[in-house]
Amino acid sequence: MKPNFKDRKPAIAGSRSFFPVKHFVILISVLLLFVAWYATRLVVAVLPEQGKPFAFATYPGDEWRISLTHSVEKTAWDDYFLVQGVNSLTMTHTRFSSLGWGYPYAPSEGKLTRTADGRFNLEMNRPYKELALRISEQAMPHLIHGADDYDLIKLYGQGTAVKIKIQYRYAYWWENYF
């Protein structure tokens, strides 16, 4: 096999480039496109008034929920949210274990049905730009997305106000790290 001497330059022209220019431009272009694509993915951003924020990746049509214990009835309560886009999510339905104090029951609240496991399901389809909640040890709120379970009490502690919203990843980075 003969060596390739075509790209050799005279010594007075300087050192030979490791990458030919066209390969370098292609590599940088591919990297920039990947970063742009990654930065414009949606995230569910959990933004506490104090403490470190976190986010997880999502997409339009994705569902996640907040699971908690009702403060008076001490029964399980789950609010389900559907991601629509940036600053747009919909509370599709709520599931709870019993009818009691502070539970929705009026027809204007939504369509109430009973599930096979004996729980109640209230379809509501309420749009939100963001959610605001205060963390309480009595409620023990968890944010659940797929197999991931985020215990908000362990993350932020009693009484912390938290905002939850849908953002582009770059906006989340900009707000929290720059």
Backbone as JSON, one array per atom type, in Angstrom:
{
  "sequence": "MKPNFKDRKPAIAGSRSFFPVKHFVILISVLLLFVAWYATRLVVAVLPEQGKPFAFATYPGDEWRISLTHSVEKTAWDDYFLVQGVNSLTMTHTRFSSLGWGYPYAPSEGKLTRTADGRFNLEMNRPYKELALRISEQAMPHLIHGADDYDLIKLYGQGTAVKIKIQYRYAYWWENYF",
  "N": [[0.84, -1.17, 0.0], [0.64, 2.13, -0.93], [1.72, 5.21, 0.49], [-0.27, 8.2, 0.98], [0.47, 11.11, -0.47], [-0.68, 13.38, -1.43], [-1.98, 15.47, -0.01], [0.08, 16.78, 1.2], [1.97, 19.59, 2.23], [4.36, 22.17, 1.57], [6.98, 22.65, 3.94], [7.27, 25.32, 4.7], [4.7, 26.32, 4.53], [3.32, 25.78, 6.83], [1.83, 23.69, 9.41], [0.18, 20.58, 8.7], [-3.32, 20.21, 8.53], [-5.32, 18.37, 10.84], [-7.96, 17.56, 10.32], [-9.4, 17.7, 7.17], [-10.77, 20.73, 5.83], [-13.46, 20.62, 4.86], [-14.52, 18.35, 6.13], [-14.37, 19.11, 8.78], [-16.18, 21.27, 8.86], [-18.55, 19.93, 8.25], [-18.71, 18.21, 10.48], [-18.95, 20.09, 12.63], [-21.36, 21.3, 11.85], [-23.18, 19.15, 12.05], [-23.0, 18.67, 14.82], [-23.98, 21.15, 15.82], [-26.61, 21.07, 14.81], [-27.6, 18.85, 16.22], [-27.44, 19.81, 18.89], [-29.22, 21.98, 18.7], [-31.6, 20.6, 18.1], [-31.85, 19.01, 20.45], [-32.07, 21.01, 22.42], [-34.52, 22.12, 21.86], [-36.42, 20.34, 22.67], [-39.26, 19.38, 24.64], [-39.76, 19.87, 28.17], [-40.99, 18.92, 31.41], [-40.99, 21.18, 33.8], [-40.07, 21.57, 37.13], [-40.28, 23.94, 39.42], [-39.13, 25.19, 42.26], [-39.72, 27.58, 44.96], [-37.53, 27.83, 46.55], [-34.53, 26.01, 46.57], [-33.22, 23.38, 44.45], [-34.19, 23.32, 41.08], [-35.82, 20.87, 38.93], [-36.19, 18.9, 35.94], [-37.94, 16.87, 33.57], [-37.87, 15.03, 30.52], [-40.36, 15.35, 27.98], [-43.18, 15.19, 25.7], [-45.56, 16.4, 23.26], [-48.75, 15.13, 23.94], [-47.94, 13.35, 25.85], [-48.39, 11.86, 29.1], [-48.57, 12.57, 32.59], [-48.66, 12.46, 36.21], [-49.87, 13.77, 39.34], [-49.66, 12.46, 42.44], [-51.25, 12.14, 45.52], [-52.22, 12.38, 49.03], [-55.42, 12.92, 50.24], [-56.09, 15.7, 52.29], [-58.08, 15.81, 54.31], [-59.8, 13.52, 54.13], [-57.91, 11.51, 54.0], [-57.33, 9.72, 51.93], [-56.29, 8.18, 48.82], [-55.4, 10.21, 46.01], [-55.27, 11.16, 42.67], [-54.15, 13.27, 40.16], [-54.3, 13.68, 36.73], [-52.36, 14.7, 33.97], [-52.08, 16.03, 30.7], [-49.71, 16.69, 28.27], [-49.7, 19.43, 26.17], [-48.21, 21.34, 24.83], [-45.76, 24.03, 24.84], [-46.15, 25.85, 27.79], [-48.71, 24.82, 28.06], [-50.9, 22.61, 29.27], [-53.18, 20.0, 30.09], [-55.48, 19.11, 32.54], [-56.65, 16.07, 32.54], [-58.15, 14.12, 33.92], [-59.23, 13.12, 37.23], [-58.55, 10.83, 39.79], [-59.93, 9.26, 42.6], [-60.39, 7.78, 45.87], [-62.66, 7.77, 47.53], [-65.86, 9.33, 48.09], [-66.14, 12.39, 49.64], [-65.43, 14.95, 52.08], [-64.65, 17.97, 50.56], [-64.35, 16.91, 48.05], [-64.86, 16.87, 44.52], [-68.15, 17.02, 43.15], [-70.27, 18.1, 41.8], [-72.22, 18.31, 38.76], [-71.16, 20.21, 37.01], [-68.47, 20.08, 37.45], [-67.41, 17.98, 36.01], [-67.44, 14.74, 34.32], [-68.42, 12.13, 36.27], [-67.44, 8.88, 37.05], [-67.42, 5.42, 38.07], [-64.74, 3.25, 38.66], [-63.46, -0.05, 37.75], [-61.94, -0.97, 39.87], [-63.13, 0.16, 42.06], [-62.62, 2.8, 42.59], [-63.15, 6.34, 42.04], [-63.57, 8.23, 39.08], [-63.07, 11.31, 37.65], [-63.68, 13.01, 34.86], [-62.34, 15.88, 33.41], [-60.85, 17.72, 31.75], [-59.44, 20.28, 31.92], [-57.75, 23.19, 30.99], [-54.4, 24.39, 31.58], [-51.82, 26.83, 32.08], [-49.68, 26.73, 33.76], [-48.94, 24.97, 36.81], [-49.48, 25.61, 40.23], [-48.45, 24.79, 43.41], [-48.36, 24.06, 46.93], [-46.13, 22.35, 48.9], [-46.92, 19.74, 51.11], [-46.58, 17.86, 54.07], [-48.69, 16.31, 54.98], [-50.12, 15.72, 52.68], [-48.26, 14.39, 51.11], [-47.14, 14.63, 48.36], [-46.4, 13.27, 45.16], [-44.76, 13.35, 42.07], [-45.39, 11.69, 39.17], [-44.09, 10.06, 36.41], [-44.28, 7.89, 33.93], [-42.21, 5.25, 34.81], [-40.84, 6.69, 36.66], [-40.69, 8.22, 39.82], [-41.11, 11.04, 41.65], [-40.58, 12.25, 44.73], [-41.89, 14.93, 46.19], [-41.81, 16.0, 48.76], [-39.41, 14.94, 49.87], [-37.64, 16.13, 48.1], [-38.04, 18.95, 48.41], [-39.22, 19.67, 50.87], [-41.44, 20.55, 53.65], [-43.98, 22.94, 53.11], [-42.93, 24.35, 50.92], [-43.37, 26.35, 48.07], [-44.22, 25.46, 44.77], [-43.86, 25.63, 41.27], [-45.11, 24.16, 38.33], [-44.45, 23.61, 35.02], [-44.63, 23.46, 31.39], [-41.9, 23.6, 29.27], [-39.55, 24.62, 26.7], [-36.44, 22.93, 26.51], [-34.16, 24.61, 26.29], [-35.15, 27.05, 27.29], [-35.68, 26.36, 29.92], [-33.06, 25.8, 30.76], [-31.96, 28.38, 30.42], [-33.44, 29.99, 32.26], [-32.71, 28.8, 34.69], [-29.97, 28.32, 34.9], [-28.39, 30.33, 33.83]],
  "CA": [[0.0, 0.0, 0.0], [1.45, 3.33, -1.05], [1.23, 6.34, 1.3], [-0.92, 9.29, 0.27], [1.24, 12.34, -0.31], [-1.36, 14.44, -2.16], [-2.32, 16.63, 0.8], [1.3, 17.33, 1.83], [2.3, 20.97, 1.89], [5.75, 22.46, 1.89], [7.2, 22.96, 5.36], [7.11, 26.75, 4.97], [3.27, 26.63, 4.54], [2.76, 25.48, 8.15], [1.52, 22.28, 9.67], [-0.95, 20.01, 7.99], [-4.51, 20.12, 9.36], [-5.74, 17.01, 11.17], [-9.16, 17.34, 9.53], [-9.57, 18.6, 6.02], [-11.75, 21.76, 6.17], [-14.85, 20.22, 4.6], [-14.94, 17.41, 7.17], [-14.53, 19.89, 10.0], [-17.42, 22.02, 8.72], [-19.64, 18.95, 8.36], [-18.77, 17.78, 11.88], [-19.5, 21.19, 13.42], [-22.76, 21.45, 11.46], [-23.94, 18.05, 12.66], [-23.05, 18.94, 16.26], [-24.89, 22.27, 16.05], [-27.97, 20.59, 14.56], [-27.98, 18.0, 17.35], [-27.66, 20.69, 20.05], [-30.46, 22.72, 18.44], [-32.7, 19.64, 18.25], [-31.95, 18.64, 21.86], [-32.48, 22.17, 23.2], [-35.91, 22.47, 21.58], [-37.32, 19.3, 23.18], [-40.05, 19.84, 25.78], [-39.55, 19.31, 29.5], [-41.85, 19.33, 32.51], [-40.08, 21.85, 34.73], [-40.55, 21.72, 38.5], [-39.53, 25.12, 39.83], [-39.47, 25.56, 43.64], [-39.35, 28.94, 45.36], [-36.18, 27.66, 47.05], [-34.04, 24.66, 46.27], [-32.78, 23.13, 43.08], [-35.25, 22.85, 40.19], [-35.5, 19.73, 38.08], [-37.07, 18.75, 34.79], [-37.83, 15.6, 32.84], [-38.25, 15.14, 29.11], [-41.73, 15.01, 27.64], [-43.54, 15.48, 24.32], [-47.01, 16.6, 23.15], [-49.5, 13.88, 24.05], [-47.42, 12.59, 26.98], [-49.18, 12.01, 30.32], [-47.93, 12.4, 33.89], [-49.66, 12.7, 37.24], [-49.52, 14.12, 40.71], [-50.32, 11.54, 43.36], [-51.18, 12.67, 46.89], [-53.21, 11.91, 49.99], [-56.35, 14.01, 50.56], [-55.75, 16.19, 53.63], [-59.15, 15.56, 55.28], [-60.28, 12.14, 54.05], [-56.74, 10.61, 54.1], [-57.42, 8.69, 50.88], [-55.45, 8.44, 47.64], [-55.92, 11.16, 45.02], [-54.36, 11.29, 41.54], [-54.51, 14.21, 39.09], [-53.61, 13.3, 35.49], [-52.13, 15.84, 33.09], [-51.67, 15.74, 29.33], [-48.87, 17.76, 27.72], [-50.17, 19.94, 24.88], [-47.11, 22.11, 24.24], [-45.16, 24.98, 25.76], [-47.13, 26.55, 28.64], [-50.04, 24.29, 27.77], [-51.19, 21.25, 29.7], [-54.59, 19.78, 30.39], [-55.83, 18.11, 33.56], [-57.65, 15.25, 31.85], [-59.06, 13.51, 34.89], [-58.81, 12.92, 38.61], [-59.03, 9.57, 40.38], [-59.89, 9.28, 44.06], [-60.86, 6.53, 46.46], [-63.97, 7.86, 48.18], [-66.52, 10.63, 48.04], [-66.08, 12.94, 50.98], [-65.24, 16.38, 52.29], [-63.76, 18.64, 49.64], [-64.25, 16.21, 46.77], [-65.8, 17.42, 43.52], [-69.31, 16.17, 42.93], [-71.29, 18.78, 40.98], [-72.13, 17.99, 37.33], [-70.32, 21.2, 36.32], [-67.07, 19.72, 37.67], [-66.99, 17.02, 34.99], [-68.2, 13.49, 34.27], [-67.98, 11.24, 37.34], [-67.72, 7.46, 36.84], [-66.78, 4.51, 39.01], [-63.85, 2.34, 37.94], [-63.58, -1.46, 38.12], [-61.28, -1.2, 41.16], [-63.9, 0.8, 43.11], [-62.28, 4.21, 42.73], [-63.95, 7.27, 41.26], [-62.83, 8.91, 38.02], [-63.75, 12.52, 37.25], [-63.12, 13.58, 33.63], [-62.52, 17.33, 33.48], [-60.23, 18.4, 30.61], [-59.19, 21.69, 32.25], [-56.45, 23.66, 30.51], [-53.55, 25.17, 32.48], [-50.53, 27.28, 31.57], [-48.75, 26.17, 34.73], [-49.56, 24.58, 38.07], [-48.82, 26.13, 41.43], [-48.88, 24.06, 44.59], [-47.51, 24.16, 48.11], [-45.83, 20.99, 49.36], [-47.4, 19.47, 52.47], [-46.28, 16.5, 54.56], [-49.95, 15.58, 55.09], [-50.53, 15.26, 51.35], [-47.19, 13.54, 50.56], [-47.27, 14.65, 46.9], [-45.41, 12.64, 44.27], [-44.96, 13.58, 40.65], [-45.1, 10.38, 38.57], [-44.01, 10.06, 34.94], [-43.84, 6.54, 33.56], [-41.69, 4.5, 35.96], [-40.14, 7.62, 37.55], [-41.5, 8.75, 40.91], [-40.39, 12.12, 42.31], [-41.19, 12.6, 46.01], [-41.69, 16.36, 46.34], [-41.44, 16.29, 50.16], [-37.98, 14.67, 50.01], [-36.88, 17.08, 47.29], [-38.16, 20.36, 48.78], [-39.63, 19.87, 52.25], [-42.74, 21.09, 54.05], [-44.33, 24.34, 52.91], [-42.3, 24.98, 49.75], [-44.23, 26.61, 46.9], [-43.64, 24.88, 43.56], [-44.55, 25.82, 39.99], [-44.84, 23.1, 37.36], [-44.86, 24.08, 33.71], [-44.01, 22.85, 30.23], [-40.99, 24.55, 28.63], [-38.47, 24.08, 25.89], [-35.27, 22.67, 27.33], [-33.28, 25.77, 26.32], [-35.75, 28.05, 28.18], [-35.43, 25.87, 31.28], [-31.63, 26.06, 31.04], [-31.73, 29.83, 30.51], [-34.02, 30.48, 33.51], [-32.18, 28.21, 35.91], [-28.51, 28.15, 34.95], [-27.66, 31.49, 33.3]],
  "C": [[0.89, 1.23, 0.0], [0.89, 4.44, -0.16], [0.64, 7.43, 0.41], [-0.15, 10.57, 0.55], [0.55, 13.54, -0.96], [-1.62, 15.68, -1.29], [-1.12, 17.22, 1.54], [1.56, 18.74, 1.32], [3.79, 21.18, 2.15], [5.87, 22.89, 3.35], [6.98, 24.44, 5.65], [5.64, 27.16, 5.0], [2.63, 26.36, 5.9], [2.41, 24.02, 8.27], [0.28, 21.85, 8.9], [-2.12, 19.88, 8.96], [-4.85, 18.66, 9.63], [-6.99, 16.64, 10.38], [-9.09, 18.23, 8.29], [-10.75, 19.54, 6.33], [-13.18, 21.29, 5.96], [-15.35, 19.24, 5.65], [-15.18, 18.14, 8.48], [-15.85, 20.66, 9.96], [-18.62, 21.09, 8.85], [-19.81, 18.51, 9.8], [-19.39, 18.86, 12.76], [-20.98, 21.4, 13.11], [-23.64, 20.38, 12.09], [-24.07, 18.26, 14.16], [-24.02, 20.07, 16.58], [-26.35, 21.87, 15.83], [-28.46, 19.71, 15.71], [-28.28, 18.85, 18.58], [-28.96, 21.47, 19.88], [-31.68, 21.8, 18.62], [-32.92, 19.32, 19.73], [-32.5, 19.79, 22.7], [-33.94, 22.53, 22.97], [-36.88, 21.34, 21.94], [-38.06, 19.87, 24.39], [-39.63, 19.15, 27.07], [-40.69, 19.75, 30.42], [-40.9, 19.88, 33.56], [-40.76, 22.02, 36.08], [-39.67, 22.79, 39.14], [-39.94, 25.54, 41.25], [-39.07, 27.01, 43.94], [-37.95, 28.95, 45.98], [-35.76, 26.22, 46.85], [-33.73, 24.53, 44.79], [-33.94, 22.65, 42.21], [-34.84, 21.58, 39.46], [-36.52, 19.67, 36.96], [-36.9, 17.34, 34.23], [-38.41, 15.79, 31.44], [-39.69, 14.68, 28.9], [-41.97, 15.34, 26.16], [-45.05, 15.72, 24.27], [-47.73, 15.25, 23.12], [-49.04, 13.0, 25.2], [-48.28, 12.86, 28.22], [-48.32, 11.79, 31.55], [-48.98, 12.73, 34.94], [-49.04, 13.16, 38.54], [-50.34, 13.21, 41.6], [-50.15, 12.09, 44.77], [-52.24, 12.02, 47.76], [-54.09, 13.1, 50.34], [-56.17, 14.41, 52.02], [-56.81, 15.9, 54.68], [-59.53, 14.09, 55.31], [-59.17, 11.1, 54.2], [-56.82, 9.44, 53.12], [-56.59, 9.13, 49.68], [-56.17, 9.34, 46.63], [-54.87, 11.29, 43.93], [-54.94, 12.26, 40.51], [-53.67, 13.89, 37.87], [-53.54, 14.5, 34.54], [-51.61, 15.37, 31.74], [-50.89, 16.94, 28.81], [-49.4, 18.14, 26.35], [-49.05, 20.63, 24.12], [-46.54, 23.05, 25.28], [-46.26, 25.78, 26.46], [-48.56, 26.09, 28.37], [-50.13, 22.84, 28.2], [-52.65, 21.19, 30.09], [-54.71, 18.75, 31.5], [-56.97, 17.29, 32.97], [-58.65, 14.64, 32.81], [-58.39, 13.39, 36.25], [-59.38, 11.59, 39.08], [-58.9, 9.68, 41.89], [-60.64, 8.08, 44.6], [-62.25, 6.6, 47.07], [-64.56, 9.24, 47.95], [-66.53, 11.17, 49.47], [-65.86, 14.43, 50.97], [-64.23, 16.95, 51.29], [-63.6, 17.96, 48.29], [-65.24, 16.82, 45.79], [-66.97, 16.46, 43.31], [-70.36, 16.8, 42.02], [-71.11, 18.39, 39.51], [-71.24, 18.97, 36.55], [-68.83, 20.91, 36.49], [-66.53, 18.79, 36.59], [-67.84, 15.77, 35.06], [-67.62, 12.51, 35.28], [-68.4, 9.81, 37.03], [-67.0, 6.65, 37.91], [-65.95, 3.52, 38.21], [-64.03, 0.91, 38.46], [-62.95, -1.74, 39.49], [-61.97, -0.46, 42.32], [-63.57, 2.27, 43.32], [-63.22, 5.05, 41.86], [-63.05, 7.98, 40.26], [-63.66, 10.12, 37.58], [-63.04, 13.09, 36.03], [-63.4, 15.07, 33.62], [-61.99, 18.09, 32.28], [-60.09, 19.92, 30.83], [-57.81, 22.11, 31.76], [-55.73, 24.49, 31.58], [-52.33, 25.64, 31.71], [-49.42, 26.75, 32.46], [-49.53, 25.8, 35.98], [-48.77, 25.21, 39.21], [-49.36, 25.33, 42.61], [-47.88, 24.28, 45.72], [-47.37, 22.75, 48.68], [-46.24, 20.84, 50.82], [-47.08, 18.04, 52.86], [-47.55, 15.67, 54.71], [-50.37, 14.99, 53.75], [-49.53, 14.29, 50.74], [-47.24, 13.49, 49.03], [-46.07, 14.01, 46.19], [-45.77, 13.04, 42.85], [-44.51, 12.3, 39.96], [-45.18, 10.5, 37.06], [-43.45, 8.71, 34.53], [-43.42, 5.78, 34.81], [-40.98, 5.4, 36.97], [-41.1, 8.23, 38.56], [-40.67, 9.78, 41.67], [-41.14, 12.53, 43.57], [-40.89, 14.07, 46.3], [-41.35, 16.76, 47.77], [-39.94, 16.06, 50.36], [-37.14, 15.69, 49.25], [-36.89, 18.49, 47.88], [-38.6, 20.62, 50.21], [-40.98, 20.56, 52.42], [-42.86, 22.58, 53.71], [-43.73, 25.03, 51.7], [-43.32, 25.15, 48.62], [-43.5, 26.13, 45.65], [-44.5, 25.26, 42.37], [-44.14, 24.68, 39.07], [-45.34, 23.61, 36.02], [-44.1, 23.36, 32.61], [-43.18, 23.92, 29.53], [-40.14, 23.82, 27.6], [-37.27, 23.91, 26.81], [-34.35, 23.9, 27.41], [-33.83, 26.86, 27.24], [-35.55, 27.65, 29.64], [-33.98, 26.13, 31.67], [-31.4, 27.54, 31.29], [-32.24, 30.38, 31.84], [-33.28, 30.0, 34.75], [-30.66, 28.15, 36.01], [-27.72, 29.35, 34.43], [-28.14, 32.76, 33.94]]
}
